């Protein structure tokens, strides 16, 4: 694999272990999102989503200070502000990872602020180092989160916690984030990536088609469907898993007291 150390985003694939690691790589700028980083992130996400040999992604940041401190206030935000003035009716109907039904794990190694937190909200399982902090500080600078936080956050944690983060702009500790359900667990920094890989190991031991189907049902069902619509969608997507070769292999392996050999089809 070519050297990526000078790029603002590092995308490392490990087909032998069925996973990839995506690393925000601007530690000197708190891993803030430049236009180039965002472009590379879109490319990496698409490659991960379309590679049948990669079942899980781990998202993290370079260094020990920051996971991602959001959009670069010196370049990305001014460009966005100019675009909003020139075309105030332009809308974007998708958000980060919204179309990705493979599991994504966040390994939060420090500040997870603004757009960094918004990107984390598109992930499924979140592990944080003890010194990590979380916040949506946009209102402090006269702007608002625009990468999904207004919609995702109140659906993922209690309303009062979500609104405190959105309206005050204050940062919360890793323990507070754990308490309100924003993250799954808090570990020492040296245990962060091993813990994330351990979770990936558990996921990769399962049927990949079943895992992706389960996530898709959960994501689509959380979009405000009626119960009847959600049940119908679950039945239709569930049939995809039950009709697969993996659905034959899993029960057979159980009966034969062996580890299943899933093929993702």
ChimeraX commands (.cxc) that place a marker at each C-alpha (Angstrom):
marker #1 position 0.00,0.00,0.00 radius 0.5
marker #1 position 1.44,3.46,-0.93 radius 0.5
marker #1 position 2.58,5.78,1.85 radius 0.5
marker #1 position -0.32,7.94,3.04 radius 0.5
marker #1 position 1.39,9.66,5.98 radius 0.5
marker #1 position 1.35,13.06,4.25 radius 0.5
marker #1 position -2.35,12.88,3.36 radius 0.5
marker #1 position -5.01,14.51,5.58 radius 0.5
marker #1 position -6.87,11.19,5.71 radius 0.5
marker #1 position -5.36,7.70,5.95 radius 0.5
marker #1 position -7.38,4.75,4.66 radius 0.5
marker #1 position -5.91,1.36,5.55 radius 0.5
marker #1 position -7.59,-1.85,4.42 radius 0.5
marker #1 position -7.01,-5.20,6.12 radius 0.5
marker #1 position -8.85,-7.82,4.04 radius 0.5
marker #1 position -7.36,-10.67,6.07 radius 0.5
marker #1 position -9.28,-9.39,9.10 radius 0.5
marker #1 position -12.23,-8.07,7.05 radius 0.5
marker #1 position -11.86,-4.46,8.20 radius 0.5
marker #1 position -10.44,-1.05,7.44 radius 0.5
marker #1 position -9.21,1.83,9.58 radius 0.5
marker #1 position -9.98,5.41,8.52 radius 0.5
marker #1 position -7.86,8.03,10.29 radius 0.5
marker #1 position -8.31,11.80,10.32 radius 0.5
marker #1 position -4.67,12.87,9.82 radius 0.5
marker #1 position -4.26,16.57,10.57 radius 0.5
marker #1 position -3.04,16.35,14.17 radius 0.5
marker #1 position -1.38,19.76,13.94 radius 0.5
marker #1 position -4.87,21.23,13.28 radius 0.5
marker #1 position -6.76,19.03,15.76 radius 0.5
marker #1 position -7.74,16.80,12.81 radius 0.5
marker #1 position -10.14,19.48,11.56 radius 0.5
marker #1 position -11.84,18.87,8.23 radius 0.5
marker #1 position -10.31,20.57,5.20 radius 0.5
marker #1 position -11.83,20.34,1.74 radius 0.5
marker #1 position -9.19,17.77,0.74 radius 0.5
marker #1 position -9.88,15.68,3.84 radius 0.5
marker #1 position -13.61,15.70,3.10 radius 0.5
marker #1 position -12.98,14.58,-0.48 radius 0.5
marker #1 position -10.72,11.74,0.66 radius 0.5
marker #1 position -13.28,10.77,3.30 radius 0.5
marker #1 position -16.01,10.50,0.68 radius 0.5
marker #1 position -13.75,8.35,-1.50 radius 0.5
marker #1 position -12.78,6.07,1.40 radius 0.5
marker #1 position -16.41,5.69,2.49 radius 0.5
marker #1 position -17.49,4.70,-1.01 radius 0.5
marker #1 position -14.65,2.20,-1.34 radius 0.5
marker #1 position -15.47,0.65,2.05 radius 0.5
marker #1 position -19.15,0.49,1.20 radius 0.5
marker #1 position -18.51,-1.28,-2.11 radius 0.5
marker #1 position -15.70,-3.70,-1.14 radius 0.5
marker #1 position -17.20,-7.14,-0.37 radius 0.5
marker #1 position -14.05,-8.19,1.48 radius 0.5
marker #1 position -14.24,-5.37,4.05 radius 0.5
marker #1 position -17.03,-5.88,6.56 radius 0.5
marker #1 position -16.32,-3.31,9.31 radius 0.5
marker #1 position -14.71,0.14,9.49 radius 0.5
marker #1 position -12.97,1.75,12.45 radius 0.5
marker #1 position -12.84,5.55,12.43 radius 0.5
marker #1 position -10.27,7.41,14.55 radius 0.5
marker #1 position -7.92,10.40,14.64 radius 0.5
marker #1 position -4.16,10.77,14.51 radius 0.5
marker #1 position -2.32,11.72,17.67 radius 0.5
marker #1 position -3.59,11.86,21.24 radius 0.5
marker #1 position -5.34,15.25,21.33 radius 0.5
marker #1 position -8.24,15.07,18.90 radius 0.5
marker #1 position -10.53,12.69,17.09 radius 0.5
marker #1 position -11.80,15.56,14.94 radius 0.5
marker #1 position -12.41,19.18,15.91 radius 0.5
marker #1 position -14.89,19.77,13.09 radius 0.5
marker #1 position -14.63,21.89,9.97 radius 0.5
marker #1 position -11.61,24.15,9.57 radius 0.5
marker #1 position -12.85,27.60,10.70 radius 0.5
marker #1 position -10.24,29.29,8.55 radius 0.5
marker #1 position -11.18,27.72,5.21 radius 0.5
marker #1 position -14.07,25.25,5.14 radius 0.5
marker #1 position -16.54,27.41,7.12 radius 0.5
marker #1 position -15.90,30.64,5.13 radius 0.5
marker #1 position -16.45,28.70,1.90 radius 0.5
marker #1 position -19.70,27.26,3.26 radius 0.5
marker #1 position -20.87,30.72,4.39 radius 0.5
marker #1 position -20.18,32.19,0.96 radius 0.5
marker #1 position -22.08,29.34,-0.67 radius 0.5
marker #1 position -25.07,29.88,1.64 radius 0.5
marker #1 position -25.22,33.57,0.72 radius 0.5
marker #1 position -24.96,32.85,-3.00 radius 0.5
marker #1 position -27.45,29.96,-3.03 radius 0.5
marker #1 position -29.59,29.98,0.13 radius 0.5
marker #1 position -32.07,27.40,-1.24 radius 0.5
marker #1 position -29.50,24.70,-1.97 radius 0.5
marker #1 position -30.22,21.56,0.04 radius 0.5
marker #1 position -28.30,18.37,0.72 radius 0.5
marker #1 position -30.57,15.38,1.24 radius 0.5
marker #1 position -27.99,12.97,2.69 radius 0.5
marker #1 position -25.54,13.08,5.58 radius 0.5
marker #1 position -22.32,11.27,6.50 radius 0.5
marker #1 position -22.55,7.45,6.42 radius 0.5
marker #1 position -26.31,7.63,5.94 radius 0.5
marker #1 position -26.19,5.18,3.04 radius 0.5
marker #1 position -23.64,2.81,4.65 radius 0.5
marker #1 position -25.20,-0.30,6.18 radius 0.5
marker #1 position -21.93,-1.98,7.11 radius 0.5
marker #1 position -20.97,-1.44,10.77 radius 0.5
marker #1 position -18.76,1.54,11.61 radius 0.5
marker #1 position -16.96,1.84,14.96 radius 0.5
marker #1 position -15.66,5.16,16.32 radius 0.5
marker #1 position -12.46,5.11,18.38 radius 0.5
marker #1 position -12.52,8.61,19.88 radius 0.5
marker #1 position -8.99,9.52,20.91 radius 0.5
marker #1 position -9.55,13.12,22.07 radius 0.5
marker #1 position -11.65,16.16,21.20 radius 0.5
marker #1 position -14.77,15.19,19.25 radius 0.5
marker #1 position -16.21,18.58,18.45 radius 0.5
marker #1 position -18.69,20.12,16.00 radius 0.5
marker #1 position -18.41,18.31,12.65 radius 0.5
marker #1 position -16.32,15.62,14.32 radius 0.5
marker #1 position -19.19,14.80,16.66 radius 0.5
marker #1 position -21.64,14.98,13.76 radius 0.5
marker #1 position -19.60,12.44,11.83 radius 0.5
marker #1 position -19.45,10.22,14.91 radius 0.5
marker #1 position -23.26,10.34,15.05 radius 0.5
marker #1 position -23.28,8.44,11.75 radius 0.5
marker #1 position -21.34,5.56,13.32 radius 0.5
marker #1 position -22.82,2.62,15.19 radius 0.5
marker #1 position -20.58,1.75,18.15 radius 0.5
marker #1 position -18.42,4.32,19.95 radius 0.5
marker #1 position -15.45,3.82,22.24 radius 0.5
marker #1 position -13.74,6.83,23.82 radius 0.5
marker #1 position -10.45,7.45,25.59 radius 0.5
marker #1 position -10.76,8.76,29.13 radius 0.5
marker #1 position -9.65,12.28,28.19 radius 0.5
marker #1 position -12.03,12.64,25.22 radius 0.5
marker #1 position -14.47,15.55,25.16 radius 0.5
marker #1 position -17.58,16.05,23.07 radius 0.5
marker #1 position -19.45,19.16,21.96 radius 0.5
marker #1 position -21.39,21.07,19.32 radius 0.5
marker #1 position -19.84,24.52,19.61 radius 0.5
marker #1 position -21.16,26.06,16.39 radius 0.5
marker #1 position -23.59,28.44,18.12 radius 0.5
marker #1 position -20.63,30.04,19.90 radius 0.5
marker #1 position -19.39,31.23,16.49 radius 0.5
marker #1 position -22.75,32.33,15.11 radius 0.5
marker #1 position -23.37,29.25,12.97 radius 0.5
marker #1 position -25.24,25.97,13.43 radius 0.5
marker #1 position -24.37,22.28,13.01 radius 0.5
marker #1 position -25.31,21.34,9.46 radius 0.5
marker #1 position -24.15,17.74,9.12 radius 0.5
marker #1 position -27.12,16.06,10.74 radius 0.5
marker #1 position -26.76,16.76,14.48 radius 0.5
marker #1 position -30.12,18.55,14.84 radius 0.5
marker #1 position -31.85,15.43,13.54 radius 0.5
marker #1 position -29.64,12.57,14.67 radius 0.5
marker #1 position -28.76,13.67,18.20 radius 0.5
marker #1 position -32.33,13.93,19.61 radius 0.5
marker #1 position -33.05,10.50,18.13 radius 0.5
marker #1 position -29.99,8.92,19.76 radius 0.5
marker #1 position -29.95,10.41,23.27 radius 0.5
marker #1 position -32.60,11.99,25.55 radius 0.5
marker #1 position -34.05,15.30,24.36 radius 0.5
marker #1 position -32.76,17.37,27.28 radius 0.5
marker #1 position -29.18,16.19,26.81 radius 0.5
marker #1 position -29.37,16.76,23.06 radius 0.5
marker #1 position -30.69,20.29,23.43 radius 0.5
marker #1 position -28.10,21.18,26.06 radius 0.5
marker #1 position -25.34,20.19,23.66 radius 0.5
marker #1 position -26.93,21.97,20.68 radius 0.5
marker #1 position -27.97,25.20,22.43 radius 0.5
marker #1 position -25.19,25.87,24.94 radius 0.5
marker #1 position -22.16,24.90,22.89 radius 0.5
marker #1 position -20.50,23.49,26.02 radius 0.5
marker #1 position -18.24,20.45,25.94 radius 0.5
marker #1 position -18.95,17.34,27.97 radius 0.5
marker #1 position -16.51,14.75,29.30 radius 0.5
marker #1 position -16.24,11.14,28.20 radius 0.5
marker #1 position -17.99,10.07,31.41 radius 0.5
marker #1 position -20.89,12.46,30.76 radius 0.5
marker #1 position -21.11,11.17,27.18 radius 0.5
marker #1 position -21.27,7.62,28.54 radius 0.5
marker #1 position -23.92,8.62,31.09 radius 0.5
marker #1 position -26.24,10.13,28.47 radius 0.5
marker #1 position -25.79,7.23,26.04 radius 0.5
marker #1 position -23.79,9.06,23.40 radius 0.5
marker #1 position -20.98,6.48,23.54 radius 0.5
marker #1 position -20.69,2.81,24.52 radius 0.5
marker #1 position -17.65,2.72,26.77 radius 0.5
marker #1 position -14.68,4.68,28.13 radius 0.5
marker #1 position -11.21,3.12,28.24 radius 0.5
marker #1 position -7.61,4.23,28.85 radius 0.5
marker #1 position -6.03,5.66,25.70 radius 0.5
marker #1 position -3.69,2.68,25.32 radius 0.5
marker #1 position -6.72,0.36,25.23 radius 0.5
marker #1 position -8.70,2.41,22.70 radius 0.5
marker #1 position -7.74,0.74,19.43 radius 0.5
marker #1 position -7.49,-2.79,20.92 radius 0.5
marker #1 position -11.02,-2.34,22.28 radius 0.5
marker #1 position -12.30,-1.14,18.89 radius 0.5
marker #1 position -10.63,-4.08,17.14 radius 0.5
marker #1 position -12.08,-6.46,19.73 radius 0.5
marker #1 position -15.58,-5.22,18.88 radius 0.5
marker #1 position -14.77,-5.59,15.18 radius 0.5
marker #1 position -13.68,-9.18,15.85 radius 0.5
marker #1 position -17.06,-9.94,17.43 radius 0.5
marker #1 position -18.91,-8.42,14.48 radius 0.5
marker #1 position -16.76,-10.20,11.88 radius 0.5
marker #1 position -17.52,-13.55,13.48 radius 0.5
marker #1 position -21.16,-13.09,12.44 radius 0.5
marker #1 position -22.83,-13.48,9.07 radius 0.5
marker #1 position -21.98,-10.29,7.13 radius 0.5
marker #1 position -25.21,-10.22,5.16 radius 0.5
marker #1 position -27.20,-10.65,8.38 radius 0.5
marker #1 position -25.22,-7.87,10.08 radius 0.5
marker #1 position -25.76,-5.44,7.20 radius 0.5
marker #1 position -29.43,-6.32,7.00 radius 0.5
marker #1 position -29.88,-5.84,10.74 radius 0.5
marker #1 position -28.26,-2.41,10.58 radius 0.5
marker #1 position -30.31,-1.36,7.55 radius 0.5
marker #1 position -33.56,-2.37,9.26 radius 0.5
marker #1 position -32.59,-0.43,12.40 radius 0.5
marker #1 position -31.51,2.69,10.47 radius 0.5
marker #1 position -34.52,2.79,8.19 radius 0.5
marker #1 position -36.88,2.00,11.08 radius 0.5
marker #1 position -35.52,4.98,13.02 radius 0.5
marker #1 position -36.61,7.40,10.29 radius 0.5
marker #1 position -40.06,8.03,11.72 radius 0.5
marker #1 position -42.02,5.30,9.97 radius 0.5
marker #1 position -45.32,4.15,11.36 radius 0.5
marker #1 position -45.23,0.80,13.17 radius 0.5
marker #1 position -46.95,-0.84,10.19 radius 0.5
marker #1 position -44.44,0.57,7.71 radius 0.5
marker #1 position -41.53,-0.48,9.92 radius 0.5
marker #1 position -42.84,-4.03,10.35 radius 0.5
marker #1 position -43.32,-4.35,6.58 radius 0.5
marker #1 position -39.82,-3.05,5.89 radius 0.5
marker #1 position -38.38,-5.47,8.47 radius 0.5
marker #1 position -40.16,-8.39,6.81 radius 0.5
marker #1 position -38.98,-7.45,3.31 radius 0.5
marker #1 position -35.34,-6.83,4.26 radius 0.5
marker #1 position -35.27,-9.77,6.67 radius 0.5
marker #1 position -36.21,-12.12,3.86 radius 0.5
marker #1 position -32.92,-11.18,2.18 radius 0.5
marker #1 position -30.99,-12.62,5.13 radius 0.5
marker #1 position -33.20,-15.67,5.63 radius 0.5
marker #1 position -32.96,-16.54,1.93 radius 0.5
marker #1 position -29.16,-16.43,1.83 radius 0.5
marker #1 position -26.53,-19.19,1.79 radius 0.5
marker #1 position -25.28,-17.86,5.13 radius 0.5
marker #1 position -28.69,-18.61,6.65 radius 0.5
marker #1 position -28.17,-22.26,5.73 radius 0.5
marker #1 position -24.56,-22.35,6.91 radius 0.5
marker #1 position -25.18,-20.74,10.32 radius 0.5
marker #1 position -27.74,-23.24,11.70 radius 0.5
marker #1 position -25.83,-26.15,10.09 radius 0.5
marker #1 position -22.61,-25.08,11.84 radius 0.5
marker #1 position -24.50,-24.78,15.13 radius 0.5
marker #1 position -25.87,-28.31,14.80 radius 0.5
marker #1 position -22.43,-29.64,13.82 radius 0.5
marker #1 position -20.77,-27.80,16.73 radius 0.5
marker #1 position -18.29,-25.90,14.53 radius 0.5
marker #1 position -17.52,-22.31,13.59 radius 0.5
marker #1 position -19.65,-21.14,10.65 radius 0.5
marker #1 position -17.90,-20.24,7.41 radius 0.5
marker #1 position -19.90,-17.27,6.18 radius 0.5
marker #1 position -19.58,-16.04,2.60 radius 0.5
marker #1 position -21.77,-12.94,2.68 radius 0.5
marker #1 position -24.24,-14.30,0.20 radius 0.5
marker link #1:1,2 radius 0.2
marker link #1:2,3 radius 0.2
marker link #1:3,4 radius 0.2
marker link #1:4,5 radius 0.2
marker link #1:5,6 radius 0.2
marker link #1:6,7 radius 0.2
marker link #1:7,8 radius 0.2
marker link #1:8,9 radius 0.2
marker link #1:9,10 radius 0.2
marker link #1:10,11 radius 0.2
marker link #1:11,12 radius 0.2
marker link #1:12,13 radius 0.2
marker link #1:13,14 radius 0.2
marker link #1:14,15 radius 0.2
marker link #1:15,16 radius 0.2
marker link #1:16,17 radius 0.2
marker link #1:17,18 radius 0.2
marker link #1:18,19 radius 0.2
marker link #1:19,20 radius 0.2
marker link #1:20,21 radius 0.2
marker link #1:21,22 radius 0.2
marker link #1:22,23 radius 0.2
marker link #1:23,24 radius 0.2
marker link #1:24,25 radius 0.2
marker link #1:25,26 radius 0.2
marker link #1:26,27 radius 0.2
marker link #1:27,28 radius 0.2
marker link #1:28,29 radius 0.2
marker link #1:29,30 radius 0.2
marker link #1:30,31 radius 0.2
marker link #1:31,32 radius 0.2
marker link #1:32,33 radius 0.2
marker link #1:33,34 radius 0.2
marker link #1:34,35 radius 0.2
marker link #1:35,36 radius 0.2
marker link #1:36,37 radius 0.2
marker link #1:37,38 radius 0.2
marker link #1:38,39 radius 0.2
marker link #1:39,40 radius 0.2
marker link #1:40,41 radius 0.2
marker link #1:41,42 radius 0.2
marker link #1:42,43 radius 0.2
marker link #1:43,44 radius 0.2
marker link #1:44,45 radius 0.2
marker link #1:45,46 radius 0.2
marker link #1:46,47 radius 0.2
marker link #1:47,48 radius 0.2
marker link #1:48,49 radius 0.2
marker link #1:49,50 radius 0.2
marker link #1:50,51 radius 0.2
marker link #1:51,52 radius 0.2
marker link #1:52,53 radius 0.2
marker link #1:53,54 radius 0.2
marker link #1:54,55 radius 0.2
marker link #1:55,56 radius 0.2
marker link #1:56,57 radius 0.2
marker link #1:57,58 radius 0.2
marker link #1:58,59 radius 0.2
marker link #1:59,60 radius 0.2
marker link #1:60,61 radius 0.2
marker link #1:61,62 radius 0.2
marker link #1:62,63 radius 0.2
marker link #1:63,64 radius 0.2
marker link #1:64,65 radius 0.2
marker link #1:65,66 radius 0.2
marker link #1:66,67 radius 0.2
marker link #1:67,68 radius 0.2
marker link #1:68,69 radius 0.2
marker link #1:69,70 radius 0.2
marker link #1:70,71 radius 0.2
marker link #1:71,72 radius 0.2
marker link #1:72,73 radius 0.2
marker link #1:73,74 radius 0.2
marker link #1:74,75 radius 0.2
marker link #1:75,76 radius 0.2
marker link #1:76,77 radius 0.2
marker link #1:77,78 radius 0.2
marker link #1:78,79 radius 0.2
marker link #1:79,80 radius 0.2
marker link #1:80,81 radius 0.2
marker link #1:81,82 radius 0.2
marker link #1:82,83 radius 0.2
marker link #1:83,84 radius 0.2
marker link #1:84,85 radius 0.2
marker link #1:85,86 radius 0.2
marker link #1:86,87 radius 0.2
marker link #1:87,88 radius 0.2
marker link #1:88,89 radius 0.2
marker link #1:89,90 radius 0.2
marker link #1:90,91 radius 0.2
marker link #1:91,92 radius 0.2
marker link #1:92,93 radius 0.2
marker link #1:93,94 radius 0.2
marker link #1:94,95 radius 0.2
marker link #1:95,96 radius 0.2
marker link #1:96,97 radius 0.2
marker link #1:97,98 radius 0.2
marker link #1:98,99 radius 0.2
marker link #1:99,100 radius 0.2
marker link #1:100,101 radius 0.2
marker link #1:101,102 radius 0.2
marker link #1:102,103 radius 0.2
marker link #1:103,104 radius 0.2
marker link #1:104,105 radius 0.2
marker link #1:105,106 radius 0.2
marker link #1:106,107 radius 0.2
marker link #1:107,108 radius 0.2
marker link #1:108,109 radius 0.2
marker link #1:109,110 radius 0.2
marker link #1:110,111 radius 0.2
marker link #1:111,112 radius 0.2
marker link #1:112,113 radius 0.2
marker link #1:113,114 radius 0.2
marker link #1:114,115 radius 0.2
marker link #1:115,116 radius 0.2
marker link #1:116,117 radius 0.2
marker link #1:117,118 radius 0.2
marker link #1:118,119 radius 0.2
marker link #1:119,120 radius 0.2
marker link #1:120,121 radius 0.2
marker link #1:121,122 radius 0.2
marker link #1:122,123 radius 0.2
marker link #1:123,124 radius 0.2
marker link #1:124,125 radius 0.2
marker link #1:125,126 radius 0.2
marker link #1:126,127 radius 0.2
marker link #1:127,128 radius 0.2
marker link #1:128,129 radius 0.2
marker link #1:129,130 radius 0.2
marker link #1:130,131 radius 0.2
marker link #1:131,132 radius 0.2
marker link #1:132,133 radius 0.2
marker link #1:133,134 radius 0.2
marker link #1:134,135 radius 0.2
marker link #1:135,136 radius 0.2
marker link #1:136,137 radius 0.2
marker link #1:137,138 radius 0.2
marker link #1:138,139 radius 0.2
marker link #1:139,140 radius 0.2
marker link #1:140,141 radius 0.2
marker link #1:141,142 radius 0.2
marker link #1:142,143 radius 0.2
marker link #1:143,144 radius 0.2
marker link #1:144,145 radius 0.2
marker link #1:145,146 radius 0.2
marker link #1:146,147 radius 0.2
marker link #1:147,148 radius 0.2
marker link #1:148,149 radius 0.2
marker link #1:149,150 radius 0.2
marker link #1:150,151 radius 0.2
marker link #1:151,152 radius 0.2
marker link #1:152,153 radius 0.2
marker link #1:153,154 radius 0.2
marker link #1:154,155 radius 0.2
marker link #1:155,156 radius 0.2
marker link #1:156,157 radius 0.2
marker link #1:157,158 radius 0.2
marker link #1:158,159 radius 0.2
marker link #1:159,160 radius 0.2
marker link #1:160,161 radius 0.2
marker link #1:161,162 radius 0.2
marker link #1:162,163 radius 0.2
marker link #1:163,164 radius 0.2
marker link #1:164,165 radius 0.2
marker link #1:165,166 radius 0.2
marker link #1:166,167 radius 0.2
marker link #1:167,168 radius 0.2
marker link #1:168,169 radius 0.2
marker link #1:169,170 radius 0.2
marker link #1:170,171 radius 0.2
marker link #1:171,172 radius 0.2
marker link #1:172,173 radius 0.2
marker link #1:173,174 radius 0.2
marker link #1:174,175 radius 0.2
marker link #1:175,176 radius 0.2
marker link #1:176,177 radius 0.2
marker link #1:177,178 radius 0.2
marker link #1:178,179 radius 0.2
marker link #1:179,180 radius 0.2
marker link #1:180,181 radius 0.2
marker link #1:181,182 radius 0.2
marker link #1:182,183 radius 0.2
marker link #1:183,184 radius 0.2
marker link #1:184,185 radius 0.2
marker link #1:185,186 radius 0.2
marker link #1:186,187 radius 0.2
marker link #1:187,188 radius 0.2
marker link #1:188,189 radius 0.2
marker link #1:189,190 radius 0.2
marker link #1:190,191 radius 0.2
marker link #1:191,192 radius 0.2
marker link #1:192,193 radius 0.2
marker link #1:193,194 radius 0.2
marker link #1:194,195 radius 0.2
marker link #1:195,196 radius 0.2
marker link #1:196,197 radius 0.2
marker link #1:197,198 radius 0.2
marker link #1:198,199 radius 0.2
marker link #1:199,200 radius 0.2
marker link #1:200,201 radius 0.2
marker link #1:201,202 radius 0.2
marker link #1:202,203 radius 0.2
marker link #1:203,204 radius 0.2
marker link #1:204,205 radius 0.2
marker link #1:205,206 radius 0.2
marker link #1:206,207 radius 0.2
marker link #1:207,208 radius 0.2
marker link #1:208,209 radius 0.2
marker link #1:209,210 radius 0.2
marker link #1:210,211 radius 0.2
marker link #1:211,212 radius 0.2
marker link #1:212,213 radius 0.2
marker link #1:213,214 radius 0.2
marker link #1:214,215 radius 0.2
marker link #1:215,216 radius 0.2
marker link #1:216,217 radius 0.2
marker link #1:217,218 radius 0.2
marker link #1:218,219 radius 0.2
marker link #1:219,220 radius 0.2
marker link #1:220,221 radius 0.2
marker link #1:221,222 radius 0.2
marker link #1:222,223 radius 0.2
marker link #1:223,224 radius 0.2
marker link #1:224,225 radius 0.2
marker link #1:225,226 radius 0.2
marker link #1:226,227 radius 0.2
marker link #1:227,228 radius 0.2
marker link #1:228,229 radius 0.2
marker link #1:229,230 radius 0.2
marker link #1:230,231 radius 0.2
marker link #1:231,232 radius 0.2
marker link #1:232,233 radius 0.2
marker link #1:233,234 radius 0.2
marker link #1:234,235 radius 0.2
marker link #1:235,236 radius 0.2
marker link #1:236,237 radius 0.2
marker link #1:237,238 radius 0.2
marker link #1:238,239 radius 0.2
marker link #1:239,240 radius 0.2
marker link #1:240,241 radius 0.2
marker link #1:241,242 radius 0.2
marker link #1:242,243 radius 0.2
marker link #1:243,244 radius 0.2
marker link #1:244,245 radius 0.2
marker link #1:245,246 radius 0.2
marker link #1:246,247 radius 0.2
marker link #1:247,248 radius 0.2
marker link #1:248,249 radius 0.2
marker link #1:249,250 radius 0.2
marker link #1:250,251 radius 0.2
marker link #1:251,252 radius 0.2
marker link #1:252,253 radius 0.2
marker link #1:253,254 radius 0.2
marker link #1:254,255 radius 0.2
marker link #1:255,256 radius 0.2
marker link #1:256,257 radius 0.2
marker link #1:257,258 radius 0.2
marker link #1:258,259 radius 0.2
marker link #1:259,260 radius 0.2
marker link #1:260,261 radius 0.2
marker link #1:261,262 radius 0.2
marker link #1:262,263 radius 0.2
marker link #1:263,264 radius 0.2
marker link #1:264,265 radius 0.2
view
